[in-house]
Structure formats: structure tokens, C-alpha cells
Amino acid sequence: MRAVPKFTFGVGDRFGQSAAAQLQSFIRAKAAGVDLVPVWNKSNREHLIVGSDPSATRAAADRAVKDLGWEAEYLLDADHINCSTVDRYIPHCDFFTLDVADSIGEPAESGAIEAFVDRHSELIGQFGIRRDDVERTAKQFLGATQKAGEIYRHIVAQKGGEDDFVTEVSMDETDNPQSPAEILIILAALADEKIPVQTFAPKFTGRFNKGVDYDGDLAQFEKEFDANLVAIARAIETYGLPSSLKLSVHSGSDKFSLYPIIKRAVKRTGAGIHLKTAGTHWLEEVIGLADAGGSGLELAKEIYAQALARREALCEPYATVIDIDSAKLPTSETVAGWNSTQFTGALRHDQSNPAYNPHLRQLLHVGFKIAAQLGDTYTAALHENAETVARNVGENLYDRHIVPLFID
């Protein structure tokens, strides 16, 4: 098992052009006294849309690390993989997010539920758990934990050992949040599978829509988050799971209202945290193009126009994690007349700016397929406007994410 420090931070570099700008933010954090491990993550769906390969993500991260002289740890995440997609990642990755949300509710192996309930009488009484709660939760989640075990053992077999990678288990892409009691039971089951899980991504209460702030009851989230940390600590103590085990917050970018809550909890308990971001960085590339003006602004407008025209197809795969009111999307003709300030004001996640439009932002968040299809035209524009793009990517990551989460 490869142990990692308590604070790990996932960043997305969908087009392989922003790794250096992202790493600069971690260098700034280190200078401010906070050690964060950058974890570059990219899902198989994103690779397929962009037409990239995990080897390219590895190359971009390695190049940034070498160019900037980064001597601390960094990782590459095989994001949201399963048995059918993991193999292409194995040669290149050292962090694996085992996504078993689709297996939640699937029946476990014959006799496994009864055996699990009998084996874990210690769960009774914790978080008010009764025996029938253990049985009900096992029926819901035991099949998923067995699937996680299957994927984990496959990776170990292919890599020839378990010493050189980090394991995360993800159950966040499902309809209902897991309670602290359910998390403890799930972690007991993962321990039975002998998975040295170091980060666990549950489904939290409230909505974690792509690229915009949290939508939910903040007081309820804080109560549940604190209880989840207790469940993690008990699982470490009771089941011998790695001491580095921590909660993972997926779709964690732009959840600005949650960062003070997470920061307080981490500071109070000494717990670790893994926060995963992705699409916010691609949006900052578009903001950088618009900010540069000229041909960069025109390309940003073209990306929006095409995204608007193909809105339904782009949004369909992300329907559960976006809320877009089409009536609040400006027409492509309106956007065509915008200057740089108007475009960046609408897209940049600054809720104090009356021009900010979360509907436009969510559409462009899922519209990276448009840029992928533009191919060299898009990447050439990033190179031509590299300074402005890098500044926007870096300011967003450091000022709006790292500072409110980790720096006093």
C-alpha cells in the first residue's frame, strides 16, 4: 500500500495543457505552509470524448513536475474505473478510484449477507445501529463492496503487488446519500475484502452540481460531515484500515459554501481530506481565451454557440448533476456581441458579480466535447494565449479553492 499525506487534491487537465499552471498553485500552497499532494484525474468517459489516453495525462503531469522542479509527491488517478475500463490505466496510474455505484443494490454472493451480519456484531449500537440495520445495509451494499474487491485484486495482480498505488472506493454517483451508520458498515465490508482503502467517496446530502456551488442545507451537511468523520475514525480503529483513510469529496470544485465547513471539521479533528475537481479547470481555459480578447474571445463565443445548439445531447449524460434553466441561457446572437468583460463575467464563478450566469457555466462545463472536436484549433489557441489562460487557471485553483480550504 502506498501511503499518502492527509491532504490530497484532485485536479483535471482535460486537454493536457494546464498541468504547469495547476502545479504552480501547489507550489504557492507549499510556500504558505500547506503540503498538498496534487492528483491529476481523468475518467474514461473524458478520455473517450477528448480522444486521449492515460499515457498522455501521465506525460503532461511528469513534464510539469520536471519543468517546475517539484520534488514532493504527486499522483495520477484512474478516475471512476471499473472492471471493463481499468486495464488501460494500470501502466500509468498510481491512484485508482474504484467506482462501484452501479453495483449498489445488486445481490451479494449466496450466504454472504447472513455471514456478514453474524461476523460483525460489534456494529450493533454504534450510531444507533440495530441488527436489522446491518442486514438491510448489507443487502444494499455488500455486492458493491465485493465488486470493489474484484477490481482491486485485478489491479494488484496486474501490477504485481499492492505497494505502489493508492485505492479509493467511490459510491457517490447514486441517488441517495449514505448515512454515517451505512458508511461504517460499508467500511467494515471493504475491510473484509482486504482492500487497504485510503479514501472513500460517499454520496453526501444535497446537490453537487457540476461547476457551481452546493445546493442544500448547510447545517445538515455539517452535521452529517462531522458524523462521517467519526465513522471513518471508528473504521480505522476497529477494522485496521489504513490510518490515512479519509473522506473524498467528488464534484468538489466550486462548492464555496462548503469549504468553511470542511475546513473547520478538518482543523478540529485532525482528519485528512481528498477533494476532487475537474471541469472547473477547463472552464478557466475558456475564461482565459475570452479574457485575452481577439481570436481567443471569438473562439470562446464559438464554443458557446455550438454548445447551445447541441444542449440536449451534451447535457443528457450529466442530467443528474446539472440544473440548467434553458430560459436563462443567452442566445448565441447575444453572446456574439459580448466583449471580454461580459463573457468572463457571465462564466467566471464570482457570485458577487451580477453578470454571473450559473446556467451558462453549467452548459459550458459539460460542453468540453465541443473543444475536443475543435482539436488543434482549440489547443493552438491555448498556446497562443498561454499567459492569460495560465493566470486564470492558477487564480481559480489557488484563490478560490486552496486558500479557503486550507490556508488561514
Secondary structure, DSSP 4 states (H G I P E B T S, - for coil): -----SEEEEE--TTS--HHHHHHHHHHHHHTT---EEEEEEEHHHHHHHT--HHHHHHHHHHHHHHHT--S--EEEEEEE-TTTSTTTTTT-SEEEEE-GGGTTPPPSTTHHHHHHHHTGGGTTGGG--HHHHHHHHHHHHHHHHHHHHHHHHHHHHHTSSTT-EEEEE--SSSSPPPHHHHHHHHHHHHHTT----EEEPPPSSB--TTS--BS-HHHHHHHHHHHHHHHHHHHHHH---TT-EEEETT-TT-TTTHHHHHHHHHHH---EEEE--HHHHHHHHHHHHHH-HHHHHHHHHHHHHHHHTHHHHHGGGGGG----GGGSPPHHHHHT--HHHHHHHHS--TTSTT--HHHHHHHHTTHHHHHHHTHHHHHHHHHTHHHHHHHHHHHHIIIIIHHHH--
